[in-house]
Amino acid sequence: MYYGKKIMNNSIFKIMQCFSIKSAFLILLFFNVIYKAHSQKLVRSEVIVLSYNIHHANPPSQSEVINLDTIATIIKNSKADIVGLQEVDIYTERSGKKLNMAKVLAEKAGFEYWYFSKSINFQGGEYGTAILSKFPLSDTITTKLPNPKNAEPRTLSLANIHINPKLEIKIANTHLDYTDASNNLAQVSAIRKILSSEDKPVIITGDFNVVPESSSMNHLLEIFSSSCTDVCDFTSSAQQSESTIDYILYKSNTIDVLEHKVLKETFASDHFPVKARFLIYN
């Protein structure tokens, strides 16, 4: 009887051992599949974004000069992949009747793709904002923003940017009213409404013409985040009105901020460029 029990116990042990090995194999296989799926899902892309009010490439200290080379060099040196520009001239008298500022800046700074958004007709040409991108653009559109106080018309430019075959983001660029707080808030509310339901990761660049503690910025930050997570440095370089009014905002739980920096370039414009380095997950 003792001998029979030993054989039976050995058999049970072998069965259990075999079952344990198979179970361990299946568990390892399961976690390997999960790991691969997770790894494939979390492909990371580092993207550098710049927001820059270029003052139509006119250095404040040289009222009659248009200096595209300096602006282009600043953009190029920033290593930006995507740029939102404000105060851009196209074929105007003051900048040059044959000058497409968005196109030339894109060429000089090394950007293959660009999109100009007209805000107003100006001096026989157009004045507005521009998006420059090293990645392909699609679905570009310019949306007029509310203007209840009948101030200078303002717009929101939108584009889809294809970072890689599996990652597409929405970029928005704007330049808002500075003359009236209620006008600015109406424009901010429109931007929030337009982008709140967007499924893609969203990045907004712009001269918002409001300080961080303003009602407009608080309204935006209810659904967006700012690349500036601490004390935000001055972005307006005019000595008589140093203030933080230029921002890069984003909306997505797949975006991490790696760096926020205000580039203290004092010659080229009356604004400093704002740079943000993001990590975006597919």
C-alpha positions as CSV (number, residue, x, y, z in Angstrom):
1,M,0.0,0.0,0.0
2,Y,2.8,2.3,0.8
3,Y,4.4,1.6,-2.5
4,G,1.2,2.3,-4.3
5,K,0.7,5.6,-2.6
6,K,4.2,6.7,-3.5
7,I,3.5,5.9,-7.2
8,M,0.2,7.8,-7.0
9,N,1.8,10.8,-5.3
10,N,4.6,10.9,-7.9
11,S,2.0,10.8,-10.7
12,I,0.0,13.6,-9.1
13,F,3.3,15.6,-8.6
14,K,4.2,15.1,-12.3
15,I,0.7,16.2,-13.4
16,M,0.8,19.3,-11.1
17,Q,4.4,20.1,-12.3
18,C,3.3,19.8,-16.0
19,F,0.2,21.9,-15.3
20,S,2.4,24.6,-13.5
21,I,4.8,24.8,-16.4
22,K,2.0,25.1,-18.9
23,S,0.3,27.7,-16.7
24,A,3.5,29.7,-16.3
25,F,4.1,29.5,-20.1
26,L,0.6,30.8,-20.8
27,I,0.9,33.6,-18.3
28,L,4.3,34.7,-19.8
29,L,2.8,34.5,-23.3
30,F,-0.2,36.6,-22.1
31,F,2.0,39.3,-20.6
32,N,4.3,39.3,-23.6
33,V,1.3,40.0,-25.9
34,I,0.1,42.7,-23.5
35,Y,3.6,44.2,-23.4
36,K,4.0,44.2,-27.2
37,A,0.6,45.8,-27.6
38,H,1.4,48.4,-25.0
39,S,4.8,49.1,-26.6
40,Q,3.2,49.5,-30.0
41,K,0.5,51.8,-28.6
42,L,3.0,54.0,-26.7
43,V,5.2,55.0,-29.6
44,R,6.6,58.4,-28.5
45,S,7.3,61.4,-30.7
46,E,9.2,64.4,-29.5
47,V,7.9,67.6,-31.0
48,I,9.1,71.2,-30.6
49,V,6.6,74.0,-31.0
50,L,7.2,77.7,-31.2
51,S,4.8,80.6,-30.9
52,Y,6.1,84.0,-32.2
53,N,4.5,87.4,-32.8
54,I,7.0,88.7,-35.4
55,H,5.8,92.3,-35.6
56,H,5.7,91.9,-39.5
57,A,9.5,91.2,-39.3
58,N,10.0,94.8,-38.3
59,P,12.6,95.4,-35.5
60,P,11.1,97.9,-33.1
61,S,14.3,100.0,-33.1
62,Q,14.3,100.3,-36.9
63,S,10.8,101.5,-38.0
64,E,11.4,101.3,-41.8
65,V,13.2,98.0,-41.9
66,I,11.9,94.5,-42.8
67,N,14.3,91.9,-41.5
68,L,13.2,88.4,-42.5
69,D,16.6,86.9,-42.2
70,T,16.8,87.6,-38.4
71,I,13.3,86.1,-37.8
72,A,14.2,83.1,-39.9
73,T,17.4,82.5,-38.0
74,I,15.6,82.7,-34.7
75,I,13.1,80.2,-35.8
76,K,15.7,77.9,-37.3
77,N,17.9,78.1,-34.2
78,S,14.9,77.1,-32.0
79,K,14.9,73.7,-33.7
80,A,11.1,74.0,-33.9
81,D,9.1,71.4,-35.8
82,I,5.9,73.5,-35.8
83,V,5.6,77.3,-35.6
84,G,2.6,79.6,-35.0
85,L,3.3,83.1,-36.2
86,Q,1.3,86.2,-35.6
87,E,1.4,89.6,-37.3
88,V,2.4,88.3,-40.7
89,D,2.2,90.4,-43.9
90,I,1.4,89.2,-47.4
91,Y,2.0,91.6,-50.3
92,T,1.5,94.8,-48.3
93,E,3.0,98.2,-49.0
94,R,5.0,98.4,-45.8
95,S,6.6,95.0,-46.2
96,G,6.8,94.6,-50.0
97,K,4.1,94.3,-52.6
98,K,5.8,91.1,-53.9
99,L,6.6,89.6,-50.5
100,N,4.7,86.6,-49.2
101,M,6.1,86.7,-45.7
102,A,4.8,83.3,-44.7
103,K,6.2,81.5,-47.8
104,V,9.6,83.2,-47.6
105,L,10.0,82.6,-43.8
106,A,9.1,78.9,-44.3
107,E,11.8,78.6,-47.1
108,K,14.5,80.5,-45.1
109,A,13.8,78.6,-41.9
110,G,13.6,75.2,-43.5
111,F,9.9,74.3,-43.4
112,E,8.4,72.4,-46.2
113,Y,4.8,73.1,-45.3
114,W,3.0,76.4,-44.4
115,Y,-0.4,77.9,-44.2
116,F,-1.4,81.6,-44.0
117,S,-4.6,82.8,-42.5
118,K,-5.9,86.3,-43.4
119,S,-7.3,88.3,-40.6
120,I,-7.8,91.6,-42.5
121,N,-7.1,93.2,-45.8
122,F,-4.2,95.7,-45.3
123,Q,-2.3,98.2,-47.5
124,G,-3.2,96.4,-50.7
125,G,-2.4,93.0,-49.3
126,E,-3.3,90.8,-46.3
127,Y,-2.4,90.7,-42.7
128,G,-2.8,87.7,-40.3
129,T,-1.2,84.6,-38.9
130,A,0.7,81.6,-40.3
131,I,1.5,78.0,-39.4
132,L,4.9,76.6,-40.5
133,S,5.4,72.8,-40.2
134,K,8.1,70.2,-41.0
135,F,5.3,67.7,-41.0
136,P,2.6,67.4,-43.7
137,L,-0.5,69.7,-43.2
138,S,-4.1,68.9,-44.1
139,D,-7.6,70.1,-43.5
140,T,-6.5,73.7,-43.1
141,I,-9.2,76.3,-42.3
142,T,-9.5,79.8,-41.1
143,T,-12.4,80.6,-38.7
144,K,-13.5,84.1,-37.9
145,L,-13.8,84.8,-34.2
146,P,-16.6,86.9,-32.5
147,N,-16.1,90.6,-32.5
148,P,-19.0,92.1,-30.5
149,K,-17.1,95.4,-29.9
150,N,-16.4,95.9,-33.6
151,A,-12.6,96.0,-33.0
152,E,-10.0,94.6,-35.4
153,P,-11.2,91.3,-36.8
154,R,-9.5,88.2,-35.4
155,T,-9.3,84.6,-36.6
156,L,-8.4,81.1,-35.5
157,S,-6.4,79.0,-38.0
158,L,-6.6,75.3,-37.8
159,A,-4.7,72.4,-39.4
160,N,-4.2,68.7,-39.0
161,I,-0.5,67.8,-38.7
162,H,0.7,64.3,-39.6
163,I,3.6,63.6,-37.2
164,N,3.9,60.0,-38.3
165,P,1.7,57.4,-40.1
166,K,0.0,56.7,-36.7
167,L,-0.1,60.1,-35.1
168,E,-2.1,63.1,-36.2
169,I,-2.6,66.2,-34.1
170,K,-4.6,69.4,-34.4
171,I,-2.7,72.7,-34.4
172,A,-4.4,76.0,-33.8
173,N,-3.0,79.5,-34.0
174,T,-4.5,82.8,-33.1
175,H,-3.9,86.5,-32.3
176,L,-6.7,87.9,-30.0
177,D,-8.0,91.4,-29.3
178,Y,-6.2,93.6,-26.8
179,T,-8.6,96.5,-26.7
180,D,-11.5,95.1,-24.7
181,A,-11.6,92.3,-22.1
182,S,-15.1,91.2,-23.0
183,N,-14.2,91.0,-26.7
184,N,-11.2,88.9,-25.8
185,L,-13.4,86.6,-23.6
186,A,-15.9,86.2,-26.5
187,Q,-13.1,85.1,-28.8
188,V,-11.6,82.7,-26.2
189,S,-15.1,81.2,-25.6
190,A,-15.4,80.5,-29.3
191,I,-12.0,78.9,-29.4
192,R,-12.9,76.7,-26.5
193,K,-16.2,75.7,-28.1
194,I,-14.5,74.9,-31.4
195,L,-11.8,72.7,-29.9
196,S,-13.4,71.2,-26.8
197,S,-14.8,68.2,-28.6
198,E,-11.7,67.5,-30.8
199,D,-10.6,63.9,-30.4
200,K,-7.0,64.5,-31.7
201,P,-4.3,65.9,-29.4
202,V,-4.6,69.7,-29.7
203,I,-1.9,72.3,-29.5
204,I,-2.7,76.0,-29.6
205,T,-0.1,78.8,-30.2
206,G,-0.9,82.4,-30.0
207,D,-0.6,86.0,-28.8
208,F,-3.7,85.9,-26.6
209,N,-3.2,89.5,-25.4
210,V,-4.2,88.6,-21.8
211,V,-2.1,87.9,-18.7
212,P,-2.2,84.5,-16.9
213,E,-4.6,85.6,-14.1
214,S,-7.2,87.0,-16.6
215,S,-10.7,85.7,-17.0
216,S,-10.0,84.7,-20.5
217,M,-7.0,82.6,-19.6
218,N,-8.8,81.0,-16.6
219,H,-11.6,80.1,-19.0
220,L,-9.3,78.4,-21.4
221,L,-7.4,76.6,-18.7
222,E,-10.5,74.9,-17.5
223,I,-10.1,72.4,-20.5
224,F,-6.6,73.2,-21.8
225,S,-3.2,73.0,-20.1
226,S,-0.3,75.5,-20.5
227,S,3.2,74.5,-21.4
228,C,4.2,77.0,-18.7
229,T,3.6,75.2,-15.4
230,D,5.2,77.6,-13.0
231,V,5.8,81.4,-13.0
232,C,5.5,82.4,-16.7
233,D,8.2,84.7,-17.9
234,F,7.5,87.9,-19.8
235,T,6.8,87.4,-23.5
236,S,6.2,91.1,-24.5
237,S,9.6,92.7,-24.8
238,A,8.3,96.3,-24.9
239,Q,9.9,97.9,-21.9
240,Q,6.8,100.1,-21.2
241,S,4.5,97.0,-21.1
242,E,6.4,93.9,-20.1
243,S,3.8,91.2,-19.7
244,T,3.1,87.5,-20.3
245,I,0.6,87.4,-23.2
246,D,1.9,84.7,-25.5
247,Y,1.2,81.0,-24.8
248,I,1.4,77.5,-26.0
249,L,-1.6,75.5,-24.8
250,Y,-2.5,71.8,-25.3
251,K,-5.4,69.4,-24.7
252,S,-4.7,65.7,-24.4
253,N,-3.7,63.1,-21.9
254,T,-1.1,61.7,-24.4
255,I,1.0,64.9,-24.3
256,D,3.8,65.5,-21.7
257,V,5.7,68.8,-21.4
258,L,9.4,68.3,-21.4
259,E,10.4,72.0,-21.6
260,H,9.0,75.5,-21.7
261,K,11.2,78.4,-22.5
262,V,10.9,82.1,-23.5
263,L,13.7,83.0,-25.9
264,K,14.9,86.4,-24.9
265,E,15.6,87.8,-28.4
266,T,15.2,91.5,-28.0
267,F,16.1,92.9,-31.5
268,A,13.8,91.3,-34.0
269,S,10.3,91.9,-32.6
270,D,8.4,93.5,-29.7
271,H,7.6,90.0,-28.5
272,F,9.8,87.1,-27.4
273,P,9.3,83.6,-29.0
274,V,7.8,81.0,-26.7
275,K,9.2,77.5,-27.1
276,A,7.7,74.2,-25.8
277,R,9.1,70.7,-26.2
278,F,6.5,68.0,-26.0
279,L,6.5,64.2,-25.9
280,I,3.4,62.9,-27.7
281,Y,2.3,59.3,-27.5
282,N,0.5,57.5,-30.4
